[in-house]
Amino acid sequence: MTKEVETIEGAGDAAIADWLGDRLTAALAASAAPVAITVPGGSTPFPILARLVERPLDWSRLTVWPNDDRLVPEDHPASNTGKLRALLEPVDAEVVALSEMEQVPRFALAWLGMGADGHVASLFPNTDPRGDDPQRIRRLTPDPLPPEAPFERITLTLPALLASDELVFVIRGGVKRAVFEAAKRAESDLPVARLLGAATQPVTCFT
């Protein structure tokens, strides 16, 4: 069965930032409470985030969780949390460092990337992520370790990502697109396919 996904083709960083900004504006307007979102690491999201912070949102009411992080100090170049803090704390957003002691909220939006091996967050195929995982945060070791980031990880689990009002992916490149399309059709058992198979909320994919 094919998962229904709204696909937006050929979207640039500015267009994705505008879409995210509109979603966050609506979420902030819908409640006086703080709004939590989760965002990916890696190279793709930071140029988009750099455009997003130019928008006049009430950033002080926004709590930003990384999908995952490498177990390195925050001042290490591989730290997602450190890079998020550098970009978002100057506009008064709160950035949460993942810890197994944290109580994970429901997210207004879960923004995800995906690897060519079908991993989401740090839920790599070897980690056997499950939709009924009793934990919301786990420490994991990818196998094999990605050569560009050979570190142990801490990550949100599938139930934590699924506890969101909507999911959005940014998938760049033909190889990743093919993996994502197969996952939509439930033609694999990769982590992204497990996530999509369990998702009941709206899903948008920018390519």
C-alpha positions as CSV (number, residue, x, y, z in Angstrom):
1,M,0.0,0.0,0.0
2,T,1.4,3.4,-1.0
3,K,1.7,6.0,1.8
4,E,0.1,9.2,0.7
5,V,2.8,11.9,0.7
6,E,2.6,15.4,-0.7
7,T,5.7,15.8,-2.8
8,I,7.0,19.3,-3.7
9,E,9.4,19.0,-6.6
10,G,12.5,21.1,-7.1
11,A,12.1,23.2,-4.0
12,G,15.1,25.5,-3.1
13,D,16.2,26.4,0.4
14,A,14.2,29.7,0.4
15,A,11.0,28.0,-0.6
16,I,11.4,25.3,2.1
17,A,12.2,28.0,4.7
18,D,9.0,29.9,3.7
19,W,6.9,26.7,4.0
20,L,8.4,25.9,7.4
21,G,7.9,29.5,8.5
22,D,4.2,29.4,7.6
23,R,3.8,26.1,9.5
24,L,5.5,27.5,12.6
25,T,3.5,30.8,12.4
26,A,0.3,28.7,12.4
27,A,1.5,26.5,15.3
28,L,2.5,29.5,17.4
29,A,-0.9,31.2,16.7
30,A,-2.9,28.1,17.7
31,S,-1.6,28.0,21.2
32,A,-0.1,30.3,23.9
33,A,2.1,27.5,25.0
34,P,5.7,26.9,23.8
35,V,5.9,25.0,20.5
36,A,8.3,22.1,20.1
37,I,9.8,20.9,16.8
38,T,12.5,18.5,15.8
39,V,15.0,19.1,13.0
40,P,17.7,17.0,11.3
41,G,21.5,17.4,11.3
42,G,23.9,17.0,8.4
43,S,24.6,19.5,5.6
44,T,21.2,19.9,4.1
45,P,19.2,21.7,6.9
46,F,21.5,24.4,8.0
47,P,21.2,26.6,4.9
48,I,17.4,26.3,5.2
49,L,17.5,27.1,8.9
50,A,19.7,30.1,8.1
51,R,16.9,31.5,5.9
52,L,14.2,30.5,8.4
53,V,15.8,32.6,11.2
54,E,15.3,35.7,9.1
55,R,11.5,35.3,9.5
56,P,9.8,37.4,12.3
57,L,8.6,34.5,14.4
58,D,8.2,34.5,18.1
59,W,11.3,32.5,18.5
60,S,11.3,32.7,22.3
61,R,8.3,30.3,22.3
62,L,10.0,27.8,20.1
63,T,11.8,24.7,21.5
64,V,14.0,22.9,19.0
65,W,15.1,19.3,19.4
66,P,17.7,17.7,17.2
67,N,16.5,14.4,15.7
68,D,19.8,12.9,16.8
69,D,23.3,13.8,17.6
70,R,26.8,12.4,17.6
71,L,28.2,11.8,21.1
72,V,30.8,14.5,20.9
73,P,31.2,17.8,22.9
74,E,29.0,20.6,21.7
75,D,32.0,22.6,20.5
76,H,33.0,19.7,18.2
77,P,32.3,20.4,14.4
78,A,30.2,17.2,14.3
79,S,27.8,18.3,17.0
80,N,24.3,19.0,15.7
81,T,23.4,20.6,19.0
82,G,26.3,23.0,18.9
83,K,25.5,24.1,15.4
84,L,21.8,24.5,16.2
85,R,22.7,26.6,19.3
86,A,25.0,28.9,17.3
87,L,22.2,29.5,14.8
88,L,19.0,29.6,16.9
89,E,20.0,30.9,20.3
90,P,20.8,34.4,19.0
91,V,17.1,34.7,18.0
92,D,16.0,33.4,21.5
93,A,14.9,29.9,20.5
94,E,15.6,27.1,23.0
95,V,17.7,24.2,21.8
96,V,17.5,21.0,23.7
97,A,20.5,18.7,24.0
98,L,19.4,15.1,23.7
99,S,19.7,13.1,26.9
100,E,18.1,9.8,28.0
101,M,16.7,11.7,31.0
102,E,14.7,14.1,28.8
103,Q,10.9,13.9,28.6
104,V,10.2,14.2,24.9
105,P,7.2,16.4,24.0
106,R,4.7,16.1,21.2
107,F,6.2,17.9,18.2
108,A,4.2,20.4,16.1
109,L,6.5,19.3,13.3
110,A,9.1,16.6,12.8
111,W,11.5,17.6,10.0
112,L,13.6,14.7,8.9
113,G,16.4,13.9,6.5
114,M,17.2,10.4,5.2
115,G,20.4,8.6,4.3
116,A,20.9,6.5,1.1
117,D,20.6,3.5,3.3
118,G,17.2,4.5,4.4
119,H,18.1,5.7,7.9
120,V,16.2,8.5,9.6
121,A,17.7,10.4,12.6
122,S,20.3,7.9,13.8
123,L,18.0,4.9,13.3
124,F,20.2,3.0,11.0
125,P,19.1,-0.4,9.5
126,N,21.4,-2.3,11.9
127,T,19.6,-0.8,14.9
128,D,16.2,-2.5,14.1
129,P,14.1,0.5,15.0
130,R,10.5,-0.3,16.1
131,G,7.3,1.6,16.2
132,D,6.5,0.1,19.6
133,D,9.9,1.0,21.2
134,P,9.2,1.8,24.9
135,Q,12.0,4.4,24.9
136,R,11.8,7.9,23.3
137,I,15.5,8.4,23.2
138,R,18.3,5.8,22.6
139,R,22.0,5.6,22.4
140,L,23.0,3.7,19.3
141,T,26.1,2.6,17.3
142,P,25.7,2.6,13.6
143,D,27.2,-0.3,11.8
144,P,29.1,0.5,9.7
145,L,30.0,3.8,11.2
146,P,29.6,6.5,8.5
147,P,33.1,7.6,7.5
148,E,32.1,11.3,7.4
149,A,30.9,11.0,11.1
150,P,32.3,7.9,12.8
151,F,30.8,8.5,16.2
152,E,28.3,6.8,18.5
153,R,24.9,8.5,18.4
154,I,22.0,9.5,20.6
155,T,18.6,9.6,18.7
156,L,14.9,10.1,19.0
157,T,13.1,6.8,18.4
158,L,10.3,6.0,16.0
159,P,7.6,6.6,18.6
160,A,9.1,10.0,19.5
161,L,9.2,11.1,15.8
162,L,5.7,9.7,15.2
163,A,4.4,11.8,18.2
164,S,4.1,14.8,15.9
165,D,1.4,16.7,14.1
166,E,3.1,16.4,10.8
167,L,6.2,15.0,9.2
168,V,8.3,16.7,6.5
169,F,11.3,15.3,4.6
170,V,13.9,17.1,2.5
171,I,15.3,14.4,0.1
172,R,18.0,15.5,-2.4
173,G,19.4,13.4,-5.2
174,G,18.1,10.5,-7.3
175,V,19.5,7.7,-5.2
176,K,17.8,8.9,-2.0
177,R,14.6,9.7,-3.9
178,A,14.4,6.1,-5.2
179,V,14.9,4.7,-1.7
180,F,12.1,7.1,-0.4
181,E,9.7,6.2,-3.2
182,A,10.2,2.4,-2.5
183,A,9.6,3.1,1.2
184,K,6.3,4.9,0.4
185,R,5.2,1.8,-1.5
186,A,6.2,-0.4,1.4
187,E,8.7,-2.2,-0.8
188,S,11.4,-2.2,1.9
189,D,11.8,-2.7,5.6
190,L,14.2,0.1,6.0
191,P,13.8,2.5,8.9
192,V,12.2,5.2,6.7
193,A,9.7,2.6,5.5
194,R,8.8,1.6,9.1
195,L,8.3,5.3,9.9
196,L,6.1,5.9,6.9
197,G,4.2,2.7,7.4
198,A,3.3,3.8,11.0
199,A,2.6,7.4,10.2
200,T,-1.0,8.7,10.5
201,Q,-0.3,12.4,10.2
202,P,0.3,14.4,7.0
203,V,3.6,13.8,5.3
204,T,5.3,16.3,3.0
205,C,8.5,15.6,1.0
206,F,10.6,18.3,-0.6
207,T,12.9,17.2,-3.4
